[in-house]
Every structure is written in structure tokens, then in C-alpha cells.
Amino acid sequence: MIKLKTMKFPLFITILASAIIFLISCEANKKTTEVTETTTSENEVWEEGITSITGTISSVKQEKDGQTIVLHNNKGVEYTAVISIPNLGDNAAQYRKFEAGETVTFKGNLIENQRMVVREILETR
């Protein structure tokens, strides 16, 4: 009888540890899905993860090979857009100096923390 109890204890610990790991991994996956849904519901989503954002520029910082622009959409969400000639690729002719107060629409890859690598400038006012 003692030998049987000794064998059940490691099995119980193994099953318990597996269940805890499974529950933690499911919760992490759920949080990732929620963030993705929140981000894409406010923006127009194009092919291959390309998104467009429209907003009013609040600040522009000149960088070594481009600009870092902070803009706010009409719902008050703040985005940081990174614009450079290499990132614009075939749209490099669209590159210009932006100023605070302009309303713009950018198309590009939206990554974590509401940062966008701009691939195309769609509209400026």
C-alpha cells in the first residue's frame, strides 16, 4: 500500500503542473487576441497587416534619416508614426517635412504601443 501512494504523488504533481501551465498559456493567448481586436477595430485594415491611421500632428522630431511624428485621431488615441525614405520604398517621392497642426493619413505597419512604420502617405491637409 505504501508503494502505491508513493507512485501516485509524483503523478499527481505532474498532472497539476501541466494543468497550471495550460491555464496560464490560454490566458496569455486571450490577452493577445484582445489587444489585436482593439487595435484593428479603430483603423482600416489593408492587405498583409497594413493599416491606415488619420490624425492631427501634435509633434514632429527630426531624426537621422526621417521623422518621428506624434498624432492623435478624432477619438484622442495617440499614435507615433516613423517616416523615412527607405521605409516608404516605392512611395519615397511622398516624403516631406511635416509640421504640428497638420491633419494626415498614413498607411503602414502598426506595431505594439500604437507605433506605425509608414509605407505610404495617403492624405495631408
For each residue, the residues with C-beta under 8 A, 3 or more apart:
1: 4 5
2: 5 6
3: 6 7
4: 1 7 8
5: 1 2 8 9
6: 2 3 9 10
7: 3 4 10 11
8: 4 5 11 12
9: 5 6 12 13
10: 6 7 13 14
11: 7 8 14 15
12: 8 9 15 16
13: 9 10 16 17
14: 10 11 17 18
15: 11 12 18 19
16: 12 13 19 20
17: 13 14 20 21
18: 14 15 21 22
19: 15 16 22 23
20: 16 17 23 24
21: 17 18 24 25
22: 18 19 25 26
23: 19 20 26 27
24: 20 21 27 28
25: 21 22 28 29
26: 22 23 29 30
27: 23 24 30 31
28: 24 25 31 32
29: 25 26 32 33
30: 26 27 33 34
31: 27 28 34 35
32: 28 29 35 36
33: 29 30 36 37
34: 30 31 37 38
35: 31 32 38 39
36: 32 33 39 40
37: 33 34 40 41
38: 34 35 41 42
39: 35 36 42 43 51 110 114
40: 36 37 43 45 51
41: 37 38
42: 38 39 73 75 77
43: 39 40 51 52 53 110
44: 51 52
45: 40 49 50 51
46: 50 51 52 107
47: 50
48:
49: 45 109 110
50: 45 46 47 107 108 109 119
51: 39 40 43 44 45 46 107 108 109 110 116
52: 43 44 46 105 106 107 122
53: 43 71 73 79 81 105 106 110 116
54: 73 74 103 104 105 106 123
55: 71 72 73 74 77 79 103 104
56: 71 72 101 102 103
57: 60 69 70 71 98 99 100 101 102 103 104
58: 70 71 72 78 100
59: 69 70 100
60: 57 67 68 69 70 97 98 99 100
61: 67 68 69
62: 67 97
63: 66 67 68 82 84
64:
65: 84 85 86
66: 63 82 83 84 85 87 95
67: 60 61 62 63 82 83 84 97 98
68: 60 61 63 80 81 82 83
69: 57 59 60 61 80 81 82 83 98 104
70: 57 58 59 60 78 79 80 81
71: 53 55 56 57 58 78 79 81 104
72: 55 56 58 76 77 78 79
73: 42 53 54 55 76 77 79
74: 54 55
75: 42
76: 72 73
77: 42 55 72 73 114
78: 58 70 71 72 114
79: 53 55 70 71 72 73 110 114 115 116
80: 68 69 70 113 114 115 116
81: 53 68 69 70 71 106 108 115 116 118
82: 63 66 67 68 69 87 115 116 117 118
83: 66 67 68 69 87 88 95 98 106 118 121
84: 63 65 66 67 87 88 95
85: 65 66 88 92 95
86: 65 89 92
87: 66 82 83 84 108 117 118 119
88: 83 84 85 91 92 94 95 118 119 120 121
89: 86 92 119
90:
91: 88 94 119 120 121
92: 85 86 88 89 95
93:
94: 88 91 120 121
95: 66 83 84 85 88 92 121
96:
97: 60 62 67
98: 57 60 67 69 83 102 104 124
99: 57 60 102
100: 57 58 59 60
101: 56 57
102: 56 57 98 99 124 125
103: 54 55 56 57 123 124 125
104: 54 55 57 69 71 98 121 123 124 125
105: 52 53 54 121 122 123 124
106: 52 53 54 81 83 116 118 120 121 122
107: 46 50 51 52 118 119 120 121 122
108: 50 51 81 87 116 117 118 119 120
109: 49 50 51 116 117 119
110: 39 43 49 51 53 79 114 115 116
111: 115 116 117
112: 115
113: 80
114: 39 77 78 79 80 110
115: 79 80 81 82 110 111 112
116: 51 53 79 80 81 82 106 108 109 110 111
117: 82 87 108 109 111
118: 81 82 83 87 88 106 107 108 121
119: 50 87 88 89 91 107 108 109
120: 88 91 94 106 107 108
121: 83 88 91 94 95 104 105 106 107 118 124
122: 52 105 106 107
123: 54 103 104 105
124: 98 102 103 104 105 121
125: 102 103 104
